[in-house]
Amino acid sequence: MDRHAPLQGIHVPLVTPFTAAGRVAEDAFEGLAHAVLDAGADGIVALGTTAEAATLDAGERAAVVDVCARVCREHGAPLTVGVGGSDTRAAGRALAGLARRPEATAALVPVPAFTRPSPAGVLAHFSRLAEESPLPLVVYHIPYRTGQDLDASALRTLGRIPGVRGVKLATGAVDRDTVDLLGDLPPDFAVLAGDDLYLSPLLALGAAGGILASAHLATGRFVELAAAWRRGDLARARDLGHALARLSAAVFREPNPTVVKGVLYAQGRIPTPDVRLPLLPARRDSVERVLEQLAGPDRLPAPA
């Protein structure tokens, strides 16, 4: 895969399905990866927050990346791998390990959490990682998880670091900094929506795509939404955008990825709805609300 190709389109951060015995359900996981790519997703993400990566041991994480790499190789699709942590040295070692993964085209790296470095410290963290990484980096900016907010100027500075190719923007709003950033992007720096609810307005402002847990469901409609904004079909984009925002709001009614897993289980696509503690499975009514939206012709517009 071309590690210099632009970051764009809809990427699905895959859940990690579990068997009744609590092991990674690799067959179901592989089926999910094939299904979203067959439905038009531009790429997949392994070991993101949606994958419950923090609860997977080293062997499970390796197995997840193995499956994703194999599927992406078969589809000729880009693979982004999540590499987390607040220890710069440990993150650098994890990134170095991706050199043996030719299918991996980028690494999704969150802003350091809990330690709450200064903006200058965040810049130093990503500068060091970009120097050492065999892959381009996508900054994962999600301040409601990291406790570290960055304004548009700080994100632009990160975007000018050689080797930093984009940002997964998940600030929980379309605010002044969002508008400011998208109005003046560094060259070859992509903004990918990370809050599913705000995909459509971010695309309208010039975002290149999104990394979206909700895109496990109605994958083709999310792909169509991105395509509608690209070709300037405003009526179709608004229609789809409103409907998919309602779907995303229902998906995130409980902590991610509990509702997504509940829906996938109800659809027979994964063997259990199980998540690992401290998460708890989604309530039945939350799952049913999403299933109703997926089934209702008045809620999701028919394909164009």
C-alpha positions in Angstrom: 0.0 0.0 0.0 1.1 3.6 -0.7 2.0 5.3 2.5 2.1 8.6 0.7 -1.5 8.5 -0.6 -3.8 11.2 0.8 -5.9 10.5 3.8 -9.5 10.7 2.7 -12.9 9.0 2.8 -14.7 6.8 5.4 -12.5 4.6 7.6 -14.1 2.1 10.1 -12.4 1.7 13.4 -13.3 -2.0 13.9 -14.7 -3.4 17.1 -13.1 -6.5 18.6 -15.7 -9.2 18.8 -15.4 -11.8 21.6 -16.5 -15.4 21.9 -18.6 -16.6 24.8 -15.4 -17.8 26.4 -14.0 -14.3 26.2 -11.4 -14.8 23.4 -11.1 -12.7 20.3 -13.6 -14.1 17.7 -11.1 -13.9 14.8 -13.5 -15.4 12.2 -16.2 -12.9 13.0 -13.7 -10.1 13.1 -12.4 -11.0 9.7 -15.9 -11.1 8.4 -16.5 -7.5 9.7 -13.4 -6.2 8.0 -14.4 -7.7 4.7 -18.0 -6.5 5.0 -17.2 -2.8 5.6 -14.7 -2.8 2.7 -17.1 -4.6 0.4 -19.7 -1.9 1.3 -17.4 0.9 0.1 -15.4 1.9 3.2 -12.1 3.5 2.1 -10.1 1.8 4.8 -10.1 0.3 8.3 -8.5 1.1 11.6 -7.1 -1.5 14.0 -6.7 -1.0 17.7 -8.6 2.2 18.1 -10.7 3.2 21.1 -13.7 1.3 19.4 -11.5 -1.9 19.4 -11.2 -1.7 23.3 -7.5 -1.7 22.6 -6.7 -0.8 26.2 -8.2 -4.2 27.4 -6.4 -6.4 24.8 -3.2 -8.2 25.7 -0.1 -8.2 23.5 -1.1 -11.4 21.8 -4.6 -10.2 21.1 -3.4 -6.9 19.7 -1.0 -8.8 17.4 -3.8 -11.1 16.2 -6.1 -8.1 15.5 -3.5 -6.4 13.4 -2.7 -9.7 11.6 -6.3 -10.1 10.5 -6.7 -6.5 9.4 -3.4 -6.6 7.5 -4.5 -9.8 5.6 -7.9 -8.3 4.7 -6.5 -5.0 3.6 -3.9 -6.8 1.5 -6.7 -8.7 -0.2 -8.7 -5.5 -0.9 -5.8 -3.2 -1.6 -7.2 -1.0 1.1 -5.3 1.3 3.6 -4.8 0.1 7.2 -4.4 2.6 10.0 -3.1 1.1 13.3 -3.8 2.7 16.7 -0.7 3.3 18.9 -1.5 4.9 22.2 0.1 5.8 25.5 1.5 8.9 27.3 5.1 7.5 27.3 6.9 8.9 24.3 9.6 6.2 24.4 7.0 3.3 24.6 5.0 4.8 21.8 8.1 5.1 19.7 8.9 1.4 20.2 5.3 0.4 19.3 5.6 2.5 16.1 8.9 0.9 15.2 7.2 -2.5 15.4 4.9 -1.5 12.6 7.8 -1.4 10.2 7.2 -5.1 9.5 3.6 -4.4 8.5 3.7 -3.4 4.9 -0.1 -3.2 4.7 -0.1 -0.5 7.4 -0.3 3.0 5.8 -0.6 5.2 8.9 -0.6 5.2 12.7 -3.3 6.8 14.8 -1.7 8.4 17.8 -3.6 10.2 20.5 -2.5 13.3 22.2 -1.0 12.2 25.5 -3.6 11.7 28.2 -3.5 12.1 32.0 0.0 13.7 32.1 -1.5 16.7 30.4 1.7 18.2 28.9 1.8 21.8 27.7 1.2 22.4 24.0 4.9 22.6 23.6 5.2 19.2 25.2 2.6 17.8 22.8 4.6 19.3 19.9 7.8 17.7 21.2 6.0 14.3 21.7 4.8 14.2 18.1 8.0 15.6 16.7 10.0 12.8 18.3 7.5 10.1 17.2 7.4 11.5 13.6 11.2 11.3 13.4 11.2 7.6 14.6 8.0 6.3 13.0 8.1 4.2 9.8 4.6 5.3 9.1 2.9 8.7 8.7 1.1 9.8 11.9 -2.5 10.8 12.3 -2.9 12.9 15.5 -6.0 11.7 17.5 -7.3 14.9 19.2 -10.1 14.0 21.6 -9.9 16.4 24.6 -12.8 14.9 26.5 -10.7 11.8 26.9 -7.2 13.2 27.1 -7.9 16.3 29.2 -5.7 18.2 26.8 -7.3 20.8 24.5 -5.5 22.3 21.5 -6.5 25.3 19.6 -6.4 25.7 15.8 -2.9 27.2 15.9 -1.5 24.3 17.9 -3.1 21.8 15.5 -1.7 23.6 12.5 1.8 23.5 14.1 1.4 19.8 14.5 0.3 19.5 10.9 3.5 21.1 9.7 5.7 18.4 11.3 7.2 16.2 8.5 5.5 12.8 8.9 2.3 14.1 10.5 -0.4 13.6 7.8 -3.6 14.4 9.5 -5.8 14.7 12.6 -8.8 12.7 13.8 -10.8 15.6 15.2 -13.1 14.7 18.0 -13.7 17.8 20.1 -17.4 17.2 20.7 -18.4 20.3 18.7 -18.1 22.3 15.6 -16.6 25.4 17.3 -14.5 28.5 16.3 -11.3 26.5 16.4 -12.7 23.9 14.1 -13.8 26.5 11.5 -10.4 28.3 11.9 -8.4 25.1 11.4 -10.4 23.9 8.3 -10.2 27.4 6.8 -6.4 27.3 6.8 -4.9 23.9 6.7 -1.2 23.1 6.2 -0.3 21.5 2.9 -1.1 17.8 2.6 -2.7 17.8 6.1 -6.1 16.1 6.3 -8.8 16.6 8.9 -10.9 13.4 9.5 -14.1 13.7 11.5 -13.8 11.7 14.8 -17.2 12.6 16.3 -19.7 10.7 14.2 -22.5 13.2 14.9 -20.6 16.0 13.3 -19.4 14.2 10.1 -21.7 16.1 7.7 -20.9 19.6 8.9 -17.2 18.9 8.9 -17.3 17.5 5.4 -19.2 20.7 4.4 -16.3 22.7 5.9 -13.7 20.8 4.0 -12.8 17.7 6.1 -11.3 14.9 4.0 -13.4 12.1 5.6 -14.0 10.4 8.9 -13.0 7.6 11.2 -16.4 6.6 12.5 -17.6 3.8 14.7 -21.2 4.3 13.4 -20.0 3.3 10.0 -20.0 -0.3 11.0 -23.7 0.1 10.4 -25.1 1.5 7.1 -21.5 1.7 5.8 -22.6 2.5 2.3 -24.7 5.5 3.4 -21.7 7.0 5.1 -19.6 6.5 2.0 -22.4 8.1 -0.1 -22.6 11.1 2.3 -18.9 11.8 1.8 -19.3 11.4 -2.0 -22.3 13.7 -2.1 -20.3 16.5 -0.4 -17.4 16.0 -2.7 -19.5 16.3 -5.9 -21.5 19.2 -4.5 -24.9 17.4 -4.3 -26.1 19.6 -1.4 -29.6 18.3 -1.2 -28.5 14.7 -1.0 -25.7 15.5 1.4 -28.1 17.3 3.8 -30.7 14.6 3.6 -28.2 11.9 4.4 -26.3 14.0 6.9 -29.4 14.6 9.1 -30.4 10.9 9.0 -26.9 9.6 9.8 -26.5 12.2 12.6 -29.7 10.7 14.2 -28.3 7.2 13.8 -25.0 8.3 15.3 -26.7 10.0 18.2 -28.5 6.7 19.0 -25.3 4.7 18.6 -23.5 6.9 21.2 -26.4 6.9 23.6 -24.1 4.6 25.7 -20.3 4.3 25.9 -18.7 3.3 22.7 -18.6 0.5 21.4 -21.3 -1.1 23.5 -24.3 -0.1 21.3 -22.4 -1.0 18.0 -21.6 -4.4 19.4 -25.2 -4.9 20.6 -26.5 -4.1 17.1 -23.9 -6.3 15.3 -24.8 -9.2 17.6 -28.6 -8.7 17.0 -27.8 -8.8 13.3 -25.9 -12.1 13.7 -22.6 -10.6 12.6 -20.7 -11.2 15.8 -21.1 -14.2 18.3 -21.7 -12.1 21.4 -22.4 -8.4 22.4 -19.7 -8.7 25.1 -17.4 -5.9 26.0 -14.6 -6.0 28.7 -14.8 -4.3 32.0 -15.0 -1.5 33.0 -17.5 -1.3 30.1 -20.9 -3.0 30.4 -23.1 -4.3 27.5 -25.6 -1.8 26.1 -29.2 -1.9 27.3 -31.7 -3.6 25.1 -33.7 -0.4 24.5 -30.5 1.4 23.2 -29.9 -1.4 20.7 -33.5 -1.6 19.6 -33.5 2.2 18.9 -30.7 1.8 16.5 -32.2 -1.3 14.8 -35.4 0.6 14.3 -33.6 3.5 12.6 -31.8 1.1 10.4 -35.0 -0.7 9.4 -37.2 2.4 9.0 -37.4 3.7 5.5 -38.4 7.2 6.8 -35.2 7.4 8.8 -32.4 6.5 6.4 -32.9 7.7 2.9 -32.9 5.1 0.1 -29.7 4.9 -1.9 -29.4 7.4 -4.7 
